[in-house]
Amino acid sequence: LERRARELVVERDLQILERGVERYREETGSTPRELGDLVRAGLLPGIPQEPNGGRYLLEEGGMVRSDRLARRLRVFQRK
């Protein structure tokens, strides 16, 4: 149960970070070089702490991942 709760936190954080990346693109016309750019641009108050002791990484193309989880949760999202 605790592991699943951490997975949910990671997925929430990834979605927040990816929305920040998208807003950064909309405002600047480019993809941030690193997640810290989102904070410097005032889009996020800070980078969330990865609950498994890892880090969140920005990949080419703007996707964000945890260095501790091999795959993301599949979650239902309304369109």
C-alpha positions in Angstrom: 0.0 0.0 0.0 2.8 2.4 0.8 4.6 1.6 -2.5 1.3 2.3 -4.4 0.9 5.6 -2.5 4.4 6.7 -3.6 3.6 5.7 -7.2 0.5 7.9 -7.1 2.6 10.8 -5.7 5.1 10.3 -8.5 2.4 10.3 -11.2 0.9 13.5 -9.7 4.3 15.2 -9.7 5.1 14.1 -13.2 1.8 15.6 -14.5 2.5 18.9 -12.6 6.0 19.0 -14.1 4.9 18.2 -17.6 2.2 20.9 -17.4 4.9 23.3 -16.3 7.0 22.3 -19.3 4.1 22.9 -21.6 3.4 26.3 -20.1 7.2 27.1 -20.5 6.9 26.2 -24.2 3.9 28.4 -24.7 5.5 31.4 -23.0 9.0 31.1 -24.4 8.7 29.1 -27.6 11.2 26.5 -26.5 11.6 23.5 -24.2 13.4 24.1 -20.9 16.9 22.8 -20.6 16.3 21.5 -17.1 13.4 21.4 -14.6 15.0 24.3 -12.6 14.1 26.5 -15.6 10.4 26.1 -14.6 11.1 27.5 -11.2 13.3 30.4 -12.5 10.5 31.3 -14.9 8.0 31.5 -12.0 5.9 28.6 -13.3 6.5 26.4 -10.3 7.4 27.2 -6.7 9.9 24.4 -6.6 10.6 20.9 -7.9 8.8 18.3 -5.9 10.9 15.8 -4.0 10.7 12.3 -5.5 9.2 10.1 -2.7 11.4 7.1 -3.5 14.6 8.9 -2.8 15.3 9.5 -6.5 15.1 12.5 -8.9 12.8 13.8 -11.5 14.5 14.1 -14.9 13.6 16.1 -18.0 14.0 14.1 -21.1 14.4 15.4 -24.7 11.0 16.4 -26.0 9.8 17.6 -22.7 8.8 14.4 -21.0 9.6 14.0 -17.3 10.4 10.8 -15.5 11.5 9.5 -12.2 14.9 7.8 -12.1 13.4 5.3 -9.6 10.4 4.0 -11.4 10.6 2.0 -14.6 7.1 2.9 -15.8 4.4 5.4 -15.2 0.9 4.6 -13.8 -1.9 4.5 -16.3 -4.5 6.9 -15.0 -7.9 7.9 -16.3 -8.0 11.4 -17.6 -11.1 13.2 -18.9 -10.8 14.8 -22.2 
